[in-house]
Amino acid sequence: MHNDLREWIEKAERIGKLVRISGAHWEKEMAALAELFCNKKRLETPALLFDEIPGYKKGHRVLFHELIAPWAIALAMDFSPEYESLIDLVRTVHRKIEGLSPVPVKIVDSGPLMENIHQGKDVNLLEFPVPLFSEFDGGRYIGTSDCVIMKDPDGGWVNLGTYRMQLHDEQSAGLYISPGKHGRLIRQKYFERGLPCPVAVCLGHDPLISLFAGNEVPYGIGEYELVGAVRGKPVEVIEGPETGLPIPAYADIVIEGFCFPGDNRAEGPFPEWTGYFGSSSRAEPVMRVKAVMHRNDPILTARHEIRNKSFDFRSLMRSALLWKELETAGIPEIKGVWRYEQAGTRYFNVISIKQRYYGHARQVLHVAAQTAAGAYAGRWVVVVDDDIDPANIDEVLWAMGTRCQPAMDIEFINRSRSTPLDPLCFDKEKNYYTSLALVDACIPFEEKENFPRATGATPEYIQDVYKKWRALF
Ligand SMILES: Cc1cc2nc3c(=O)[nH]c(=O)nc-3n(C[C@H](O)[C@H](O)[C@H](O)COP(=O)(O)O)c2cc1C
C-alpha cells in the first residue's frame, strides 16, 4: 500500500488516471479545468496535477481532485478499481471499515515534511499557488481538500476534519467549521476557557487521510487510528514545533498555529457541496499561522465542488459509515445504503433491508435519520426491500411509486440538525434546523406473502444468464 501522496500519485499515473497540466493560472483557470474534466469524463475523471503556475516557482504544484472518482477511492484504500455497480463499491468499503481495530499513531523524530521549515516572520502562505475558484468567492481558498488536526483539551483524543480555509494574508487564514462539527466543539472548549486553540492543517497529504477526515466519524473516535487500521500500520507523525500536535511526517505541506477567542474576520462566500454558494460573507475565526513545513517541490491538494456530479467519494464513505452505524445500533439485515451525490451526499439517503419483523422498516428510518453519519443535513430517508438496489434511482422510484402509501408511510421529524450552508436555512445566524421525511417504501410486512409478484426473471436466473452471456454486454 502507498505511504504518502507521492506514492499515490505514482499509482494513479500508472493506471492512466493522472493528467499533468503546465501553465494554467491559479486565478479561476485551474478550477474551470477541473470542472470541465468532471463534466466530460464523469466516472472516469482523472486527478489533475498543475505545475508551472504563473507567478510561482516550477515544482510548487497543485493537485486537484485526488478523490474524484471510484478508481481514486480504490487506490486510496488499496482495493481493485473494478466494480459492477455503486452498491458493490459500498459493500467493499463497508467490509473494509466494519470491524476495524484502531491503530495508534507512531511518533517519529523527522520526516520528509521537515525538508523546509519556516517559522515566525518567515511564514508566507503565498509561497503556494493557492487557487481562486470563481470571481464570486470571498477570496482564494488554501484549504479545500485539507485535514485540520485538533486535540480535545479534556479527553486528549485527536480529531481530523476537512474544513474550508480562506487565505486572508501571508500569515493568516479563515477556518470555517459548521456548528456541531467536532473541530468546532473542540475549538469552543478552548475559547470558553479563554485559551487559544492549537491547530495544524495538512494541505497536501495521503488521500486515505481525507477519506476519514472529510466524513462523519463518530465523536471521540480518532480518524488517525482508522487510517492506521486500513493501512495495517500506524500513521507516522512528528510533533509540531509550535503546537505539539501530531502531524503526518510524510505530508507535503502542513501549517501550524492558533485560533484566538474573539479573533474573527469576514470569510466566504464559497461554492459549496449543496451546489450553491453556501453562505454570504460572515465573521469566522482566524488561524494565525506560526509555522509552515513543506517538502521540496510541495503539492497543495484542492477540491472544487462541482454541481451535478456523477460521483462523490463522500457518497461512498458516508454510505459505508451509515451502514456501520445501523449495524452497531443492533439492527439486523441491512443489505445496502446509498447517499445520493446529486443531493449533496446528505439530503437523500436510501437503505435496503430484508424485513424480518413488524416495525423493522420504521426502526431503520428513525435510527438512520439520527446517527452521527445521517443526522447532519439529512432531508429524506427512504427504506426499501432487498430486491431494490438503493443506488439505482430507477428502482428506488419504482418502490416509492408502488409500495408506499404517502398518507400512512411518510413520517416527519421537525427541528432536525442542519447547517447554515443549507439553502433552505434562511436565517444564517441561528435556527439551523431542517425537517426530515422518513419514507417507508417497503412492502407492508403483513402483506409480504400476498403482494403481487414483480415482473421479470428471478434475480438468480438473470445472474446465471448474465454470467453465461457476459461477453454480449
Ligand atoms: C472537500 C470537503 C470540504 C469540506 N468542507 C467543510 C467545511 O468547510 N466546513 C465544515 O464544517 N465541514 C466541511 N466538510 C465536511 C466535514 O469534513 C465532515 O463533516 C467531517 O465529518 C468533519 O469532521 P468531524 O466530524 O470530525 O467534525 C468538508 C468535507 C469535504 C470532503
PDBQT file of the ligand as one rigid body, heavy atoms in Angstrom, charges set to zero:
ROOT
HETATM    1  C1  LIG A 501     -13.809  18.511   0.439  1.00  0.00    +0.000 C 
HETATM    2  C2  LIG A 501     -14.553  18.729   1.719  1.00  0.00    +0.000 A 
HETATM    3  C3  LIG A 501     -14.744  20.011   2.207  1.00  0.00    +0.000 A 
HETATM    4  C4  LIG A 501     -15.421  20.223   3.406  1.00  0.00    +0.000 A 
HETATM    5  N1  LIG A 501     -15.567  21.493   3.898  1.00  0.00    +0.000 NA
HETATM    6  C5  LIG A 501     -16.127  21.688   5.109  1.00  0.00    +0.000 A 
HETATM    7  C6  LIG A 501     -16.167  22.992   5.703  1.00  0.00    +0.000 A 
HETATM    8  O1  LIG A 501     -15.712  23.974   5.131  1.00  0.00    +0.000 OA
HETATM    9  N2  LIG A 501     -16.706  23.115   6.940  1.00  0.00    +0.000 N 
HETATM   10  C7  LIG A 501     -17.248  22.047   7.604  1.00  0.00    +0.000 A 
HETATM   11  O2  LIG A 501     -17.734  22.208   8.715  1.00  0.00    +0.000 OA
HETATM   12  N3  LIG A 501     -17.246  20.809   7.056  1.00  0.00    +0.000 NA
HETATM   13  C8  LIG A 501     -16.688  20.604   5.839  1.00  0.00    +0.000 A 
HETATM   14  N4  LIG A 501     -16.646  19.354   5.291  1.00  0.00    +0.000 N 
HETATM   15  C9  LIG A 501     -17.319  18.245   5.966  1.00  0.00    +0.000 C 
HETATM   16  C10 LIG A 501     -16.518  17.720   7.119  1.00  0.00    +0.000 C 
HETATM   17  O3  LIG A 501     -15.192  17.489   6.745  1.00  0.00    +0.000 OA
HETATM   18  C11 LIG A 501     -17.136  16.432   7.629  1.00  0.00    +0.000 C 
HETATM   19  O4  LIG A 501     -18.414  16.719   8.114  1.00  0.00    +0.000 OA
HETATM   20  C12 LIG A 501     -16.297  15.752   8.684  1.00  0.00    +0.000 C 
HETATM   21  O5  LIG A 501     -17.018  14.701   9.245  1.00  0.00    +0.000 OA
HETATM   22  C13 LIG A 501     -15.895  16.734   9.749  1.00  0.00    +0.000 C 
HETATM   23  O6  LIG A 501     -15.128  16.117  10.722  1.00  0.00    +0.000 OA
HETATM   24  P1  LIG A 501     -15.713  15.982  12.204  1.00  0.00    +0.000 P 
HETATM   25  O7  LIG A 501     -16.889  15.035  12.043  1.00  0.00    +0.000 OA
HETATM   26  O8  LIG A 501     -14.597  15.391  12.955  1.00  0.00    +0.000 OA
HETATM   27  O9  LIG A 501     -16.118  17.335  12.620  1.00  0.00    +0.000 OA
HETATM   28  C14 LIG A 501     -15.948  19.122   4.110  1.00  0.00    +0.000 A 
HETATM   29  C15 LIG A 501     -15.748  17.832   3.632  1.00  0.00    +0.000 A 
HETATM   30  C16 LIG A 501     -15.047  17.637   2.451  1.00  0.00    +0.000 A 
HETATM   31  C17 LIG A 501     -14.816  16.235   1.974  1.00  0.00    +0.000 C 
ENDROOT
TORSDOF 0
